[in-house]
Amino acid sequence: MVKRWLPLEANPDVMNQVLHLPLPSGTRGWFLFHLGLSSRSRRRPAPSRSVQFMWGLGVPEDVGFCDVYGLDDEMLAMVPQPVLAVILLCPQDRIKESQSSTASPVETKARKMKQEPSKKVYFTRQTIGNACGTVGIIHSLGNAAPKIKLGEGSYFDRFYKRTADMDPVQRAAFLEEDQEMEDAHSVAVSAGDTEAKDGVIEHYICFSCVDGELYELDGGNSRPISHGPSSPDTLLQDSAKVIKERLALYSESNNFNVMALSGR
Protein backbone atom coordinates (compact mmCIF):
# COMPACT_ATOMS: atom_id res chain seq x y z
CA MET A 1 0.00 0.00 0.00
CA VAL A 2 1.34 3.42 -0.99
CA LYS A 3 2.16 5.63 1.97
CA ARG A 4 0.36 8.99 1.92
CA TRP A 5 0.83 12.24 3.80
CA LEU A 6 -1.52 15.22 3.81
CA PRO A 7 -0.51 17.96 1.34
CA LEU A 8 1.66 20.88 2.42
CA GLU A 9 0.14 24.31 1.89
CA ALA A 10 1.85 26.55 -0.67
CA ASN A 11 2.78 29.23 1.83
CA PRO A 12 6.28 30.51 2.68
CA ASP A 13 5.21 30.97 6.33
CA VAL A 14 4.45 27.25 6.54
CA MET A 15 7.73 26.25 4.94
CA ASN A 16 9.85 28.66 6.98
CA GLN A 17 8.25 29.33 10.36
CA VAL A 18 4.57 29.66 11.26
CA LEU A 19 3.48 32.12 13.93
CA HIS A 20 -0.29 31.65 13.89
CA LEU A 21 -2.97 29.06 14.44
CA PRO A 22 -4.63 27.28 11.50
CA LEU A 23 -7.91 28.76 10.30
CA PRO A 24 -11.24 26.96 10.69
CA SER A 25 -12.23 24.24 8.26
CA GLY A 26 -13.16 25.46 4.79
CA THR A 27 -11.15 28.70 4.75
CA ARG A 28 -9.45 29.03 1.41
CA GLY A 29 -5.72 29.70 1.49
CA TRP A 30 -4.30 28.89 -1.94
CA PHE A 31 -2.09 31.50 -3.51
CA LEU A 32 -3.69 32.27 -6.88
CA PHE A 33 -1.33 33.08 -9.68
CA HIS A 34 -2.68 33.87 -13.14
CA LEU A 35 -1.20 35.88 -16.00
CA GLY A 36 1.08 37.86 -13.71
CA LEU A 37 -1.65 38.73 -11.19
CA SER A 38 -1.85 37.27 -7.72
CA SER A 39 -4.12 37.42 -4.71
CA ARG A 40 -4.43 35.86 -1.27
CA SER A 41 -7.77 35.29 0.40
CA ARG A 42 -6.56 34.52 3.89
CA ARG A 43 -7.34 35.96 7.31
CA ARG A 44 -4.58 36.15 9.90
CA PRO A 45 -5.50 35.45 13.52
CA ALA A 46 -3.34 36.95 16.23
CA PRO A 47 -0.08 35.02 16.77
CA SER A 48 -0.45 32.53 19.57
CA ARG A 49 2.20 29.86 19.08
CA SER A 50 5.41 29.24 17.17
CA VAL A 51 5.74 26.21 14.91
CA GLN A 52 8.99 25.66 13.06
CA PHE A 53 9.51 23.59 9.92
CA MET A 54 12.46 24.38 7.66
CA TRP A 55 14.19 26.78 10.03
CA GLY A 56 13.63 24.38 12.90
CA LEU A 57 15.39 21.58 11.00
CA GLY A 58 18.74 23.28 10.52
CA VAL A 59 18.31 25.92 7.79
CA PRO A 60 19.71 29.30 8.88
CA GLU A 61 17.08 32.04 9.20
CA ASP A 62 18.84 34.23 6.63
CA VAL A 63 17.64 31.71 4.01
CA GLY A 64 13.95 31.23 3.36
CA PHE A 65 11.09 30.98 0.90
CA CYS A 66 9.23 34.03 -0.33
CA ASP A 67 6.40 34.58 -2.79
CA VAL A 68 7.03 35.53 -6.40
CA TYR A 69 4.09 37.77 -7.28
CA GLY A 70 4.58 37.92 -11.04
CA LEU A 71 6.82 36.76 -13.86
CA ASP A 72 7.51 40.07 -15.56
CA ASP A 73 10.87 41.78 -15.02
CA GLU A 74 9.48 44.34 -12.57
CA MET A 75 8.00 41.69 -10.26
CA LEU A 76 11.05 39.43 -10.51
CA ALA A 77 13.24 42.36 -9.47
CA MET A 78 11.36 42.47 -6.14
CA VAL A 79 12.48 38.96 -5.14
CA PRO A 80 15.29 38.99 -2.54
CA GLN A 81 18.68 37.94 -3.89
CA PRO A 82 20.46 35.65 -4.22
CA VAL A 83 17.84 33.18 -5.47
CA LEU A 84 18.92 29.62 -4.67
CA ALA A 85 15.92 27.70 -6.06
CA VAL A 86 12.43 28.25 -7.47
CA ILE A 87 9.35 26.18 -6.66
CA LEU A 88 6.26 26.01 -8.87
CA LEU A 89 2.92 24.64 -7.74
CA CYS A 90 0.60 23.80 -10.62
CA PRO A 91 -2.15 21.32 -11.55
CA GLN A 92 -0.52 17.95 -12.14
CA ASP A 93 -2.97 16.48 -14.65
CA ARG A 94 -0.95 17.89 -17.53
CA ILE A 95 2.57 17.80 -16.15
CA LYS A 96 3.64 14.93 -18.41
CA GLU A 97 2.01 16.64 -21.39
CA SER A 98 3.71 19.93 -20.61
CA GLN A 99 7.11 18.32 -20.26
CA SER A 100 6.97 17.15 -23.86
CA SER A 101 5.16 20.13 -25.40
CA THR A 102 7.30 22.84 -23.78
CA ALA A 103 10.67 21.15 -24.28
CA SER A 104 13.33 23.60 -25.39
CA PRO A 105 15.63 22.79 -28.33
CA VAL A 106 18.45 22.18 -25.87
CA GLU A 107 16.29 19.80 -23.82
CA THR A 108 15.04 17.96 -26.90
CA LYS A 109 18.59 17.49 -28.18
CA ALA A 110 19.73 16.27 -24.75
CA ARG A 111 16.93 13.71 -24.64
CA LYS A 112 17.82 12.39 -28.08
CA MET A 113 21.43 12.07 -27.05
CA LYS A 114 20.34 10.49 -23.73
CA GLN A 115 22.58 12.98 -21.97
CA GLU A 116 22.96 12.20 -18.28
CA PRO A 117 22.35 15.04 -15.80
CA SER A 118 25.30 16.34 -13.84
CA LYS A 119 26.32 14.01 -11.03
CA LYS A 120 26.22 17.05 -8.76
CA VAL A 121 22.42 17.28 -9.03
CA TYR A 122 20.71 16.15 -5.84
CA PHE A 123 17.56 14.31 -6.91
CA THR A 124 15.15 11.94 -5.22
CA ARG A 125 12.12 10.05 -6.44
CA GLN A 126 8.82 10.62 -4.66
CA THR A 127 7.04 7.47 -3.49
CA ILE A 128 4.92 9.03 -0.71
CA GLY A 129 1.58 10.43 -1.81
CA ASN A 130 1.17 14.20 -1.29
CA ALA A 131 4.82 14.58 -0.21
CA CYS A 132 5.72 16.74 -3.23
CA GLY A 133 5.93 19.92 -1.14
CA THR A 134 8.50 18.43 1.20
CA VAL A 135 10.31 16.79 -1.72
CA GLY A 136 10.45 20.23 -3.36
CA ILE A 137 12.10 21.62 -0.23
CA ILE A 138 14.55 18.69 -0.18
CA HIS A 139 15.47 19.35 -3.82
CA SER A 140 15.79 23.10 -3.20
CA LEU A 141 18.07 22.77 -0.20
CA GLY A 142 20.00 19.78 -1.52
CA ASN A 143 21.12 21.65 -4.63
CA ALA A 144 21.77 24.89 -2.77
CA ALA A 145 23.68 23.16 0.04
CA PRO A 146 27.11 24.51 -1.04
CA LYS A 147 25.73 28.03 -0.47
CA ILE A 148 23.84 27.28 2.75
CA LYS A 149 25.51 26.64 6.09
CA LEU A 150 23.21 24.03 7.60
CA GLY A 151 23.37 23.70 11.36
CA GLU A 152 25.95 21.11 12.34
CA GLY A 153 24.17 17.97 13.48
CA SER A 154 20.75 19.36 12.52
CA TYR A 155 18.13 17.25 10.77
CA PHE A 156 18.94 18.47 7.26
CA ASP A 157 22.68 18.25 7.90
CA ARG A 158 22.25 14.59 8.89
CA PHE A 159 19.74 13.86 6.11
CA TYR A 160 21.98 15.03 3.27
CA LYS A 161 25.06 13.35 4.71
CA ARG A 162 23.23 10.03 5.04
CA THR A 163 21.72 10.16 1.55
CA ALA A 164 24.67 11.68 -0.32
CA ASP A 165 25.78 8.39 -1.90
CA MET A 166 22.29 6.98 -2.48
CA ASP A 167 20.54 6.85 -5.83
CA PRO A 168 17.10 8.54 -6.27
CA VAL A 169 15.16 5.34 -5.49
CA GLN A 170 17.17 4.68 -2.33
CA ARG A 171 16.63 8.26 -1.18
CA ALA A 172 12.88 7.86 -1.65
CA ALA A 173 12.92 4.68 0.42
CA PHE A 174 14.95 6.44 3.12
CA LEU A 175 12.39 9.25 3.28
CA GLU A 176 9.55 6.74 3.61
CA GLU A 177 11.13 5.41 6.80
CA ASP A 178 12.16 8.82 8.16
CA GLN A 179 9.80 9.41 11.06
CA GLU A 180 11.44 12.72 12.01
CA MET A 181 10.61 14.26 8.63
CA GLU A 182 7.11 12.78 8.62
CA ASP A 183 6.46 14.34 12.02
CA ALA A 184 7.82 17.72 10.91
CA HIS A 185 5.72 17.59 7.73
CA SER A 186 2.60 16.78 9.77
CA VAL A 187 3.19 19.73 12.11
CA ALA A 188 3.66 22.07 9.15
CA VAL A 189 0.47 20.77 7.51
CA SER A 190 -1.53 21.45 10.68
CA ALA A 191 -0.19 25.01 10.80
CA GLY A 192 -1.51 25.98 7.37
CA ASP A 193 -4.39 28.36 6.73
CA THR A 194 -6.45 25.76 4.85
CA GLU A 195 -7.78 22.42 5.99
CA ALA A 196 -5.46 19.75 4.62
CA LYS A 197 -7.27 17.15 2.53
CA ASP A 198 -6.17 14.21 0.44
CA GLY A 199 -6.91 14.15 -3.28
CA VAL A 200 -5.51 17.55 -4.33
CA ILE A 201 -4.50 17.91 -7.98
CA GLU A 202 -1.70 20.46 -7.47
CA HIS A 203 1.92 19.35 -7.60
CA TYR A 204 5.24 20.97 -6.58
CA ILE A 205 8.18 21.19 -8.98
CA CYS A 206 11.62 22.60 -8.13
CA PHE A 207 13.99 24.47 -10.47
CA SER A 208 17.69 24.62 -9.57
CA CYS A 209 20.88 25.65 -11.31
CA VAL A 210 23.65 23.05 -11.14
CA ASP A 211 26.85 23.08 -13.19
CA GLY A 212 25.57 25.86 -15.44
CA GLU A 213 22.29 24.05 -16.30
CA LEU A 214 18.71 24.79 -15.29
CA TYR A 215 17.19 21.56 -13.97
CA GLU A 216 13.53 20.75 -13.37
CA LEU A 217 13.33 18.44 -10.36
CA ASP A 218 10.10 16.50 -9.98
CA GLY A 219 10.09 13.38 -7.81
CA GLY A 220 7.40 11.92 -10.04
CA ASN A 221 9.93 11.67 -12.87
CA SER A 222 12.72 9.14 -13.12
CA ARG A 223 15.41 11.78 -13.56
CA PRO A 224 16.03 15.56 -13.62
CA ILE A 225 15.07 17.42 -16.80
CA SER A 226 17.50 19.98 -18.22
CA HIS A 227 16.11 23.22 -19.62
CA GLY A 228 19.43 24.45 -20.97
CA PRO A 229 22.14 26.85 -19.81
CA SER A 230 21.64 28.93 -16.70
CA SER A 231 23.61 30.55 -13.91
CA PRO A 232 23.05 31.46 -10.25
CA ASP A 233 22.50 35.07 -11.33
CA THR A 234 19.83 34.20 -13.91
CA LEU A 235 18.16 31.23 -12.18
CA LEU A 236 14.99 33.19 -11.37
CA GLN A 237 14.62 34.66 -14.87
CA ASP A 238 15.40 31.34 -16.57
CA SER A 239 12.88 29.53 -14.38
CA ALA A 240 10.27 32.20 -15.14
CA LYS A 241 10.61 31.53 -18.87
CA VAL A 242 9.89 27.83 -18.38
CA ILE A 243 7.01 28.58 -16.00
CA LYS A 244 5.43 31.00 -18.50
CA GLU A 245 5.38 28.21 -21.08
CA ARG A 246 3.75 25.93 -18.52
CA LEU A 247 1.13 28.55 -17.66
CA ALA A 248 0.08 28.76 -21.29
CA LEU A 249 -1.17 25.17 -21.06
CA TYR A 250 -3.55 26.03 -18.23
CA SER A 251 -5.41 29.08 -19.52
CA GLU A 252 -8.58 27.91 -17.76
CA SER A 253 -6.90 27.55 -14.34
CA ASN A 254 -5.59 30.09 -11.85
CA ASN A 255 -4.29 27.70 -9.19
CA PHE A 256 -0.60 28.45 -9.45
CA ASN A 257 2.03 29.37 -6.91
CA VAL A 258 5.61 30.47 -7.47
CA MET A 259 8.07 30.76 -4.60
CA ALA A 260 11.77 31.44 -4.43
CA LEU A 261 14.30 30.16 -1.94
CA SER A 262 16.41 33.25 -1.28
CA GLY A 263 19.25 34.41 0.86
CA ARG A 264 18.46 37.49 2.90
N, C-alpha and C positions, 0 to 999 in steps of 0.2 A: 504494500500500500504506500502511495506517495505521501511523504510528509508535507504538511501544509502549515504555514504561519498565516496570521492576519496581515493584510497589506499595510505598509508604512505610508503615512500621509506625506504628500509632496509639499513640505513646509520646512524651510531652513531652521526655524526654531526647534522643530522636532529632531532634526538631524544633528543640530549643534547642542543646544541646551534649552529646555522648556521651563518657563517660569510661570505657568498658569495651569489651572485645572481644565480637563476636557469639557467641551460643551455638551449639553443634553443631546440625547438621541435625535437624529434627523436634521441637525444643523449642518448646512452645507459648508464645506471648507476647501473645495478644490480651487486651485489657482487656475483661472481661465486665461488662456493665451490664444489670440486669434488675430492674424493679420497685423501684428505689431501692437495690438491693444491688449491690455490686461486689466483684470479687476479681481478683488477679493471680497467675498461676502461672508465675513467672519466677525463675530463679536468677541471682544477680549474681556474676560472677567478679571477682577483684581488679582494680582499675583498672590498665591497662597502656599506654594511649595516649589521646590527646585528638583527637577528631574534631569539627569544628565545622560546623554547617549554618546555621541562621538567624542566630545570633550572629556567626558568621564572615563573614556576607555584609552586615553593616552595621547590624543591629538592636542597640541598646544592651542591655547585660546586665541592666538594671533592668526590661526588658520580656520576658516569656516565656510559654510555654504551661504550664498546670498541669492536673491531672486535676480533674474535677467528679465527686465520688463519689456523688451522689444529687441528686434534683430537688426534695426537700422543702425547706422554708424553713431548717431547721437545717443541712442540708448545703450549701445555697447560701451561707449566711452564712460558711462556712469558706473560700470562694474569695477569694483576694487581690483587693483593689480598687485602682484602678478596673479594671473589665472592659471591654476594648476590642473584643472579638469572641468568638464562641462557635463551636466546630466540633463537628459531630455526625458520627459514623461509624455507618452502618446498612446493612443489606442493601439492595441497589439494585433488586431485582426488583419492588418495589412502590412505588418512589419516585413514578412518574407517577401511580399510583393514589392514593397518599396525598396528592399535591398537590391533587387534585380533591376527595377525600372529607374532608379536614381544613380546607378553605378557610374562613376566617373570614368573617363578613358584610361586613367592610370589604374584604377581598380579593376576594370575589365581586362586590361592587359596582364595585370598581376595574376588574376584568376586563371587566365589561359595558360600562363607560364607556371601555374601552381607555386607561386612564390611564397615561401614561408615567412611568417611575420618575424620581426626581430626577437631574438631570444631574451631580450631585456623586457619585453612586454609581460606584465603580470596579468594573467587571465585565468578565470575559473569558470567552470560550467555551473549552471544553476539546476539543482535537482529538487529543491524545496519549493513547493507552490507558494506564490505571493512573496517570495524572498527577494524579488528583483531590486527593491529599494536598498536593502542592506548589501546585496551583491554590487549594486552601483557604487555604494560608498567604498566597499572593499576594492573595487577596480580603481576608483578615483585616488584613494590613498596609496594603494600598492604601486601605482605608476608615478606618483608624486613623492614617494618615500625619500628619494635622494635629496629633496628640497625641504622635507619636513623632519624636524627633530622630535620623533616620537618619544614619549616618556620611557626611560629605561625600566624594563620589567613590567610595563603596562600591558594591557590586553593586546592592543594592536602590535606592539613591539614583539610580544611572544607569538602572536598569530602569524605574522609575516616571516619570522625566523623559522618557525616550525614548518611552514608550507613552502618555503623558498625553493626547495628541490623537488617539489611534487609536480605532477602534470595536472592539467585542468580537471580531469575526472577525479583524481585523488584529492584535490583541494575541495571539490564539491562534497565528497564523502566525509572529509574532515569537518566541514561546516555542518553537515547533518548531525554529527555527534557532538558538536560544540555547544554544551549547555549554557556556558557563560554568554555567548553571543545570542542564543535563543532567548535567554532571560532579558538581556539588554534590549533586544528587538521588541519583545512583548511590552516592556515598560514604555518604550518610545511610542508604540502603537497606542497605548492607553492614554498617552499625554496629548494626542492629536485633537484637533478641533472638530473632527467628524467621527461618527461612529464607525469603527472598523468592521467591514463585512467581507466575507469571502465572495468570490465570483466577479471581482472587478475586471474590466477589460483593458485598463491602462497598464503600461509596461515601462520600466526604467531602462535607459540605455546610457552608457558613459562614453565620452569622447576624451581621449588623452593623446598627448604628443610624446612619442618615444622614438629616439634615434632619427629625428627629422621627418617622421611620418605621423599623419593623423590617423589614429585607430578608433574604430567603433567597437566597443566592448559590450557584448550582450551575452549573458550566460546561457541564453536559449540557443545560441549558435555553437558550432563545434570549434570555432577558432575566431580570432580577431579579424576584422575587415579593415583593410587599408583604404583610406580616401585620398591618398597622395601626399605630396610634400607639405610639411608644416614646420612650425618652430614654436618655442615657448612664448615668444612675443606675439605670434599671430594665431595661437590656439583658439581663442574665443571667436575671432573673425572667421577662421576656417571652419570651425564647428557650425557657426551661424549659417554659412553657405549650404552645408549639408542639411541642416535642419529646415531651412527654407524650402528646399526641394522636397523634403518629407511632408511639410505642411501642405504643399500643393496637392497632395494625394488625399487630403482630408478636408476638402472645402466645406463639407457639411458639418464638421465637428469643431468645437472650440475647447475641448478638454485637452489642453496642452500645458506643460510646465517646463520652463528652462531655468536651471540653476547653475551657478558657477562655484567651484571650490577655489577660494582666493586667499592669498596672504593678506595681512592687514597691517 
